[in-house]
Amino acid sequence: MHINQLTRSCCYQLRQFRVVSRSLSCSAAAALVHAFVTSRLNHCSSILADLPLAQTARLDRVLHCAARLIGRIPKYVSVSAYMRDTLHWLPIDQRISYRIAVLVWRCILGSAPGYLCELCRPVSGLPGRRALRSSVTGQLFVLVLKLQLGSVARSPLFVPLPGMDSPWKSVSCLKIMKVRFAGCLRLICIAVAGLGWWRL
């Protein structure tokens, strides 16, 4: 339901921009698309984590249409390289991962709301768990919630990036972490594009 409304409203905005796109410069078109389309895609995108690719593919198509509008790219020409190299946009699933990583980072630094900081506690800071392997690798405590009908929900475990033993100790500034994490995701995009999996 949320994805249907989101794609409908973003496509409506893109159709409105298409009418005036010839009279706009690329930078003005990018500013309008960011204000009315990508900001909607980014808002509360972390709730879309772990959705099937069929669901998030519709949001990727909205991003592709927005990139075509900004770059004035024809309909049947690949837009992935333009999104990656010129606009520096990530696909939806990687945007979601990025937003969650930033949220977890803010929780660990203590700049997030208190109710979120309580859910994102490093294992090394918990009494009785400092000697565990998970405390050395910089993992977070996984909270197990009992739901109705006997089902169990687990909060997602933050897995450090390769080559970073504990990400919140090696980088002290939030801006540096954002740049590094986005850089890692872009490298993944480039590797996937080189293998030919990114073509849409």
C-alpha positions in Angstrom: 0.0 0.0 0.0 2.7 2.5 1.0 4.8 1.6 -2.1 1.8 2.0 -4.4 1.0 5.5 -3.0 4.6 6.5 -3.1 5.2 5.5 -6.7 1.9 7.0 -7.8 2.8 10.4 -6.2 6.3 10.4 -7.5 5.2 9.5 -11.1 2.6 12.3 -10.9 5.4 14.8 -10.0 7.6 13.5 -12.8 4.8 13.9 -15.3 4.3 17.5 -14.2 8.1 18.2 -14.5 8.2 16.6 -17.9 5.9 19.4 -19.2 8.3 22.1 -18.2 11.6 20.2 -18.5 12.7 21.7 -21.7 12.7 25.2 -20.2 14.8 24.0 -17.2 18.5 23.7 -16.9 19.9 20.4 -15.6 20.7 21.8 -12.2 17.2 23.3 -11.9 15.6 20.0 -12.9 17.9 18.2 -10.4 16.8 20.5 -7.6 13.1 20.0 -8.4 13.4 16.3 -8.6 15.3 16.2 -5.3 12.7 18.4 -3.6 9.6 16.5 -4.9 10.7 13.0 -5.8 13.9 11.7 -4.1 13.1 13.3 -0.8 9.9 11.3 -0.8 11.7 8.1 -1.6 14.2 8.8 1.2 11.6 9.7 3.8 11.1 6.7 6.1 12.8 4.4 3.6 14.3 2.3 6.4 10.9 0.6 7.0 11.2 -0.9 3.5 14.3 -3.0 4.6 14.2 -6.7 3.6 11.4 -6.3 1.1 11.4 -8.5 -2.0 13.1 -7.1 -5.0 9.8 -7.1 -6.9 8.6 -4.4 -4.4 11.6 -2.2 -4.4 12.1 -2.5 -8.2 9.1 -0.2 -8.7 10.9 2.4 -6.6 14.0 1.8 -8.7 12.0 2.5 -11.8 10.9 5.9 -10.4 14.6 6.7 -9.7 15.4 5.8 -13.3 12.6 8.0 -14.7 13.9 10.9 -12.5 17.4 10.4 -13.8 16.2 10.3 -17.4 14.3 13.6 -16.8 17.4 15.3 -15.3 19.8 14.1 -17.9 17.4 14.2 -20.9 18.2 10.6 -21.6 16.0 8.8 -24.2 13.7 6.0 -23.0 15.5 3.0 -24.2 19.1 4.1 -23.3 20.6 2.7 -20.1 20.6 5.2 -17.3 22.4 3.3 -14.7 25.9 4.7 -15.5 24.5 8.3 -15.4 22.9 7.7 -12.0 26.0 6.2 -10.6 28.7 8.4 -12.1 27.0 11.8 -12.6 24.2 12.0 -10.1 25.9 9.8 -7.5 22.6 8.1 -6.7 22.4 4.6 -5.1 19.7 2.0 -6.0 16.8 1.8 -3.6 18.0 -1.2 -1.7 21.4 0.4 -1.1 19.8 3.7 -0.1 17.9 1.8 2.5 21.0 0.1 3.8 22.7 3.5 3.9 19.9 5.1 5.9 19.8 2.2 8.4 23.6 2.4 8.8 23.5 6.1 9.5 20.6 5.6 11.9 22.6 2.9 13.8 25.7 5.2 13.8 23.7 8.0 15.3 22.4 5.6 18.0 25.9 4.5 18.9 27.1 8.1 19.1 24.1 9.0 21.3 22.7 11.6 18.9 19.5 9.6 18.1 16.4 9.6 20.3 16.7 7.7 23.5 14.3 4.9 22.6 16.4 4.1 19.6 19.7 4.3 21.5 18.4 1.6 23.9 17.9 -0.8 20.9 21.4 -0.2 19.4 23.7 -1.2 22.2 27.2 -2.6 21.4 27.8 -6.0 23.0 31.0 -4.8 24.5 29.0 -2.3 26.6 26.8 -4.9 28.2 27.7 -6.4 31.6 28.5 -10.1 31.4 29.0 -10.1 27.6 32.4 -8.3 27.3 34.3 -11.6 26.9 32.2 -12.8 23.9 33.6 -12.9 20.4 30.7 -10.6 19.3 32.0 -7.8 21.6 35.4 -7.9 19.9 34.0 -7.7 16.4 31.9 -4.6 17.2 28.4 -6.2 16.8 25.2 -5.0 18.4 23.0 -6.7 20.9 20.1 -8.5 19.1 16.9 -7.9 20.9 14.4 -10.8 20.7 10.8 -9.7 20.9 7.9 -12.1 21.5 4.9 -11.3 19.3 1.4 -12.7 19.3 0.8 -16.3 18.2 4.2 -17.4 19.4 6.3 -15.8 16.6 9.7 -14.3 17.4 11.0 -11.1 15.8 14.7 -10.2 15.9 16.1 -6.8 15.4 18.6 -6.6 12.6 22.2 -7.2 13.5 24.7 -4.5 12.3 27.4 -6.4 10.5 30.7 -4.4 10.1 32.0 -3.8 6.6 34.9 -5.9 5.4 38.2 -4.4 6.6 36.6 -2.5 9.4 36.9 -4.4 12.7 34.6 -2.1 14.6 33.2 0.8 12.4 32.2 3.1 15.3 35.7 3.1 16.8 37.7 3.6 13.6 35.7 6.7 12.5 34.7 9.4 14.9 32.8 11.8 12.6 29.4 11.1 11.2 30.2 12.9 7.9 33.3 10.8 7.3 31.3 7.6 8.0 28.6 8.7 5.5 31.2 9.3 2.8 33.0 6.0 3.5 29.9 3.9 3.5 28.5 5.6 0.4 31.8 5.0 -1.3 31.7 1.3 -0.4 28.2 1.0 -1.8 29.3 2.8 -5.0 32.2 0.4 -5.4 29.7 -2.5 -5.1 27.6 -0.8 -7.8 30.6 -0.5 -10.1 31.6 -4.1 -9.5 28.0 -5.3 -10.2 27.9 -3.1 -13.4 31.2 -4.6 -14.5 29.6 -8.1 -14.2 26.6 -7.0 -16.3 24.0 -7.4 -13.5 23.1 -3.7 -13.2 21.6 -3.3 -16.6 18.0 -2.2 -16.5 
